[in-house]
Amino acid sequence: MNRKNFLRLSGLATLSIMSLSTLYSSSRNWKKGPKQAVLFLGHGSPMNAIEENEFVKAWRQTGQNIPQPRAIVCISAHWETAGTMVTAMPKPKTIHDFGGFPRALHEVEYPAPGDPELAGAIADGLAEYEIKLDHKWGLDHGTWSVIKHLYPEAKIPVIQLSIDYRKGPEYHYQLAQALSDIRERGVLIISSGNMVHNLGLTAWDRLNEQFAYDWATEAQAKMRELLFSGNDKALINFRKQGKAFDLAIPSTEHFIPLIYSLGLKDAKEDLRIFNDKPVAGALTMTSVQFG
């Protein structure tokens, strides 16, 4: 179904010929461009928020190399909901959704403003997806632990889009395609998760060591191959890719953000893979940039 038809069917008669990008720009009076890249960031341990390492340096460099966005939408592995939600408060709180880490990590604040108008445009413009406005969540560590390195001054508005845990990967891919219009208006969309993420098999005593179990190496190589070949279908159907994928993705929440990035990209955009290294045997820090 194309965008015009779904807007008609959703009952938004006055918006039937308007894209999400047009809807948002009509209220903000934003000219097109610069078109933003699409980022999938392998966020790894929350400690990356306060440590200085090669992964953090690469995130920081990425933030310097792309046009500065007017706003950021983040899809984090750490916000799963029944239905899709979007944060709509003007001042989102910094959520410390973890335990067992040093006090210094719990004291980190990332006071970026929210963007209720952007949240409302997403909910209204994508009415078929029944996206609800949220006023309670904030920014979880899947979001602030990486964005604080890209934009340390915390001046760019940030909102989060939740992952509907009841839906399959094809749904998330299609939602991402519908959302992609706002890239044209200077909105950066970041997905934050991990392509290989098996906490049950992670060697916690070797969290700072770069090594991978054989199955993790196999899955990482196949994922890279599928990305470079543009085989979105195989990545969407990750449950059909064999045992290594099953071990790499024992639960879906950290992989679904990658599916969003695939749906957000344009077919002919340049692909850059960075931070493509394993840690603690069963995690990879692989990050991806389109455009």
KEDREN-859990 format. One record per residue (C-alpha): residue number from 1; residue in one letter; chain; z, y, x. Coordinates in Angstrom, 3 decimals. Layout:
% KEDREN-859990
   pos   code   unit          z          y          x
   NUM      A      A          Z          Y          X
...
***
This chain:
% KEDREN-859990
   pos   code   unit          z          y          x
     1      M      A      0.000      0.000      0.000
     2      N      A     -0.923      3.399      1.440
     3      R      A      1.473      6.322      1.486
     4      K      A     -0.174      8.208     -1.386
     5      N      A      0.090      5.216     -3.681
     6      F      A      3.724      4.479     -2.917
     7      L      A      4.669      8.091     -3.536
     8      R      A      2.909      7.971     -6.903
     9      L      A      4.595      4.724     -7.839
    10      S      A      7.964      6.086     -6.810
    11      G      A      7.634      8.754     -9.500
    12      L      A      7.373     11.727     -7.147
    13      A      A      4.392     13.262     -8.941
    14      T      A      4.633     16.611     -7.213
    15      L      A      4.794     14.910     -3.815
    16      S      A      2.047     12.378     -4.367
    17      I      A     -0.304     13.895     -1.813
    18      M      A      2.388     14.917      0.641
    19      S      A      3.395     12.972      3.706
    20      L      A      6.996     12.888      4.865
    21      S      A      5.957     15.201      7.683
    22      T      A      4.526     17.719      5.205
    23      L      A      7.580     17.506      2.973
    24      Y      A      9.888     18.227      5.888
    25      S      A      7.792     21.011      7.372
    26      S      A      7.468     22.731      3.998
    27      S      A     11.222     23.250      3.917
    28      R      A     11.644     24.007      7.626
    29      N      A      8.379     25.866      8.207
    30      W      A      7.843     23.903     11.400
    31      K      A      4.384     23.882     12.893
    32      K      A      2.974     20.592     14.074
    33      G      A      3.803     19.404     17.580
    34      P      A      4.644     18.619     20.108
    35      K      A      4.268     15.038     18.934
    36      Q      A      7.265     13.097     20.165
    37      A      A      7.355      9.803     22.003
    38      V      A      8.972      6.684     20.554
    39      L      A     11.870      5.247     22.558
    40      F      A     13.558      1.875     22.435
    41      L      A     16.597      1.997     24.720
    42      G      A     18.421     -1.129     25.843
    43      H      A     21.940      0.282     25.702
    44      G      A     24.006     -2.595     27.123
    45      S      A     27.709     -2.074     27.724
    46      P      A     29.448      0.990     26.271
    47      M      A     30.588      1.692     29.839
    48      N      A     27.117      3.040     30.543
    49      A      A     28.292      6.138     28.707
    50      I      A     30.598      7.090     31.592
    51      E      A     29.138      5.215     34.568
    52      E      A     26.475      6.393     36.972
    53      N      A     23.907      3.660     37.584
    54      E      A     20.163      3.096     37.680
    55      F      A     19.934      2.605     33.916
    56      V      A     21.646      5.905     33.186
    57      K      A     19.430      7.667     35.730
    58      A      A     16.308      6.319     34.022
    59      W      A     17.504      7.523     30.610
    60      R      A     18.223     10.949     32.070
    61      Q      A     14.795     11.119     33.702
    62      T      A     13.132     10.094     30.456
    63      G      A     14.830     12.962     28.649
    64      Q      A     13.474     15.346     31.263
    65      N      A      9.932     13.966     31.103
    66      I      A      9.288     14.190     27.351
    67      P      A      9.027     17.364     25.241
    68      Q      A     12.401     18.569     24.021
    69      P      A     12.735     17.519     20.389
    70      R      A     13.752     19.693     17.460
    71      A      A     15.872     16.844     16.062
    72      I      A     16.605     13.186     16.756
    73      V      A     16.707     10.187     14.441
    74      C      A     18.415      7.133     15.911
    75      I      A     18.355      3.551     14.657
    76      S      A     21.376      1.871     16.247
    77      A      A     22.172     -1.838     16.351
    78      H      A     25.755     -0.911     15.522
    79      W      A     25.237      0.407     11.992
    80      E      A     24.343     -2.332      9.547
    81      T      A     24.622     -1.701      5.816
    82      A      A     23.650     -3.192      2.445
    83      G      A     20.704     -0.915      1.779
    84      T      A     19.426      1.790      4.097
    85      M      A     21.594      4.842      4.745
    86      V      A     20.980      8.083      6.618
    87      T      A     23.749     10.328      7.910
    88      A      A     23.727     13.675      6.127
    89      M      A     26.804     15.521      7.366
    90      P      A     26.477     18.802      9.323
    91      K      A     28.970     17.718     12.000
    92      P      A     28.892     13.946     12.612
    93      K      A     31.952     12.479     14.301
    94      T      A     31.800     10.484     17.527
    95      I      A     32.645      6.882     16.606
    96      H      A     34.387      4.699     19.200
    97      D      A     33.383      1.373     17.674
    98      F      A     34.622     -0.930     20.437
    99      G      A     37.827     -2.198     22.000
   100      G      A     39.157     -3.319     25.350
   101      F      A     37.588     -0.519     27.372
   102      P      A     39.256      2.205     29.478
   103      R      A     40.865      5.183     27.802
   104      A      A     38.295      7.472     29.403
   105      L      A     35.565      5.869     27.301
   106      H      A     37.554      6.323     24.094
   107      E      A     37.992     10.000     24.923
   108      V      A     34.274     10.734     25.136
   109      E      A     33.025     13.098     22.448
   110      Y      A     29.395     13.904     21.719
   111      P      A     29.537     16.911     19.367
   112      A      A     25.850     17.141     18.460
   113      P      A     25.209     18.757     15.074
   114      G      A     23.800     16.745     12.209
   115      D      A     20.758     17.679     10.155
   116      P      A     21.393     17.317      6.397
   117      E      A     17.985     18.782      5.586
   118      L      A     16.150     16.193      7.687
   119      A      A     18.269     13.443      6.119
   120      G      A     17.387     14.708      2.666
   121      A      A     13.680     14.881      3.485
   122      I      A     13.748     11.271      4.679
   123      A      A     15.554     10.098      1.543
   124      D      A     13.272     12.084     -0.789
   125      G      A     10.006     11.446      1.042
   126      L      A     10.571      7.692      1.341
   127      A      A     11.891      7.195     -2.174
   128      E      A     10.418      3.691     -2.441
   129      Y      A     12.950      2.526      0.143
   130      E      A     15.917      3.872     -1.839
   131      I      A     17.537      5.448      1.219
   132      K      A     21.005      6.805      0.460
   133      L      A     22.683      9.817      2.025
   134      D      A     25.852      8.986      3.979
   135      H      A     28.681     11.446      4.619
   136      K      A     31.198      9.152      6.323
   137      W      A     29.665      7.360      9.307
   138      G      A     28.758      9.676     12.196
   139      L      A     27.357      8.684     15.610
   140      D      A     28.274      5.226     16.888
   141      H      A     28.168      4.198     20.534
   142      G      A     24.686      2.727     20.207
   143      T      A     23.590      6.312     19.640
   144      W      A     25.832      8.638     21.636
   145      S      A     26.236      6.433     24.734
   146      V      A     22.512      6.828     25.481
   147      I      A     21.646     10.210     23.949
   148      K      A     24.427     11.907     25.931
   149      H      A     22.442     11.120     29.079
   150      L      A     19.126     12.319     27.678
   151      Y      A     20.594     15.525     26.226
   152      P      A     24.047     16.138     27.710
   153      E      A     24.489     19.588     26.135
   154      A      A     24.658     17.998     22.661
   155      K      A     22.766     20.889     21.050
   156      I      A     19.931     18.924     19.440
   157      P      A     20.684     17.736     15.872
   158      V      A     21.136     13.963     15.612
   159      I      A     21.124     11.749     12.536
   160      Q      A     21.344      7.965     12.246
   161      L      A     19.347      5.603     10.060
   162      S      A     21.146      2.344      9.284
   163      I      A     19.766     -1.198      9.424
   164      D      A     19.712     -2.985      6.078
   165      Y      A     21.002     -6.424      7.083
   166      R      A     19.637     -7.975      3.882
   167      K      A     16.028     -7.280      4.853
   168      G      A     13.678     -9.119      7.198
   169      P      A     11.794     -7.694     10.181
   170      E      A      8.603     -7.012      8.211
   171      Y      A     10.509     -4.644      5.922
   172      H      A     11.885     -2.697      8.886
   173      Y      A      8.431     -2.530     10.467
   174      Q      A      6.953     -1.069      7.283
   175      L      A      9.800      1.421      6.868
   176      A      A      9.227      2.569     10.442
   177      Q      A      5.524      3.099      9.723
   178      A      A      6.424      5.260      6.733
   179      L      A      8.885      7.238      8.852
   180      S      A      6.470      7.859     11.734
   181      D      A      4.946     11.052     10.269
   182      I      A      7.862     13.198     11.399
   183      R      A      6.982     12.544     15.046
   184      E      A      4.260     15.155     14.482
   185      R      A      6.944     17.776     13.722
   186      G      A      8.873     17.408     16.952
   187      V      A     11.359     14.787     15.737
   188      L      A     12.227     12.199     18.383
   189      I      A     12.983      8.726     17.013
   190      I      A     15.131      6.529     19.233
   191      S      A     15.915      2.876     18.602
   192      S      A     18.943      1.523     20.431
   193      G      A     19.660     -2.177     20.907
   194      N      A     18.880     -4.949     23.397
   195      M      A     15.910     -7.287     23.477
   196      V      A     17.940    -10.122     24.981
   197      H      A     21.492    -10.008     23.636
   198      N      A     23.663    -13.117     23.481
   199      L      A     27.318    -12.119     23.779
   200      G      A     28.442    -15.717     23.339
   201      L      A     26.745    -16.714     26.587
   202      T      A     27.370    -13.495     28.520
   203      A      A     29.180    -13.834     31.844
   204      W      A     31.747    -11.087     31.236
   205      D      A     33.194    -11.397     34.737
   206      R      A     29.739    -10.532     36.112
   207      L      A     28.896     -7.616     33.832
   208      N      A     27.684     -5.459     36.719
   209      E      A     25.546     -8.184     38.298
   210      Q      A     21.809     -8.345     37.727
   211      F      A     21.037    -11.988     37.054
   212      A      A     19.664    -13.956     34.099
   213      Y      A     19.849    -17.512     32.848
   214      D      A     16.515    -19.328     32.754
   215      W      A     16.113    -18.952     29.004
   216      A      A     16.784    -15.203     29.255
   217      T      A     14.169    -14.839     31.987
   218      E      A     11.667    -16.773     29.874
   219      A      A     12.324    -14.678     26.765
   220      Q      A     12.206    -11.413     28.703
   221      A      A      8.843    -12.307     30.253
   222      K      A      7.343    -13.349     26.916
   223      M      A      8.580    -10.186     25.199
   224      R      A      7.026     -8.074     27.942
   225      E      A      3.747     -9.955     27.596
   226      L      A      3.664     -9.450     23.834
   227      L      A      4.427     -5.745     24.193
   228      F      A      1.618     -5.140     26.685
   229      S      A     -0.851     -7.147     24.591
   230      G      A      0.082     -5.181     21.473
   231      N      A      1.002     -8.355     19.600
   232      D      A      3.359     -6.810     17.054
   233      K      A      2.959     -9.780     14.734
   234      A      A      4.463    -12.243     17.222
   235      L      A      7.417     -9.944     17.897
   236      I      A      7.990     -9.451     14.163
   237      N      A      7.913    -13.241     13.787
   238      F      A     10.378    -13.731     16.625
   239      R      A     11.915    -16.778     14.941
   240      K      A      8.654    -18.645     15.567
   241      Q      A      8.599    -18.053     19.330
   242      G      A     10.700    -20.982     20.498
   243      K      A     14.122    -21.847     21.869
   244      A      A     14.290    -19.096     24.504
   245      F      A     13.838    -16.469     21.779
   246      D      A     16.449    -18.167     19.615
   247      L      A     18.962    -17.963     22.469
   248      A      A     17.973    -14.385     23.278
   249      I      A     18.312    -13.290     19.625
   250      P      A     21.175    -15.304     18.095
   251      S      A     21.676    -12.482     15.576
   252      T      A     19.114     -9.858     14.680
   253      E      A     20.903     -6.500     14.815
   254      H      A     20.107     -5.717     18.473
   255      F      A     16.458     -6.790     18.178
   256      I      A     15.578     -5.044     14.906
   257      P      A     15.613     -1.597     16.608
   258      L      A     12.657     -2.784     18.711
   259      I      A     10.824     -3.637     15.478
   260      Y      A     11.319     -0.021     14.386
   261      S      A      9.734      1.202     17.616
   262      L      A      6.734     -1.069     17.058
   263      G      A      6.253      0.333     13.566
   264      L      A      6.618      3.914     14.769
   265      K      A      4.027      3.773     17.545
   266      D      A      0.320      4.490     17.268
   267      A      A     -2.004      1.645     18.204
   268      K      A     -3.551      3.365     21.219
   269      E      A     -0.480      5.065     22.663
   270      D      A      0.486      4.471     26.264
   271      L      A      3.275      1.966     26.874
   272      R      A      5.929      2.315     29.562
   273      I      A      8.590     -0.315     30.204
   274      F      A     11.598      0.670     32.308
   275      N      A     15.127     -0.551     33.057
   276      D      A     13.564     -3.996     32.772
   277      K      A     16.435     -5.898     34.349
   278      P      A     18.989     -8.464     33.192
   279      V      A     22.758     -8.181     33.465
   280      A      A     25.508    -10.785     33.139
   281      G      A     23.090    -13.621     32.511
   282      A      A     22.456    -13.096     28.808
   283      L      A     21.618     -9.393     28.358
   284      T      A     18.611     -7.288     29.308
   285      M      A     18.525     -3.518     29.688
   286      T      A     14.773     -3.356     29.007
   287      S      A     13.693     -0.035     27.528
   288      V      A     10.312      0.926     26.108
   289      Q      A      8.473      4.224     25.649
   290      F      A      5.376      4.691     23.522
   291      G      A      3.467      7.928     23.900
***
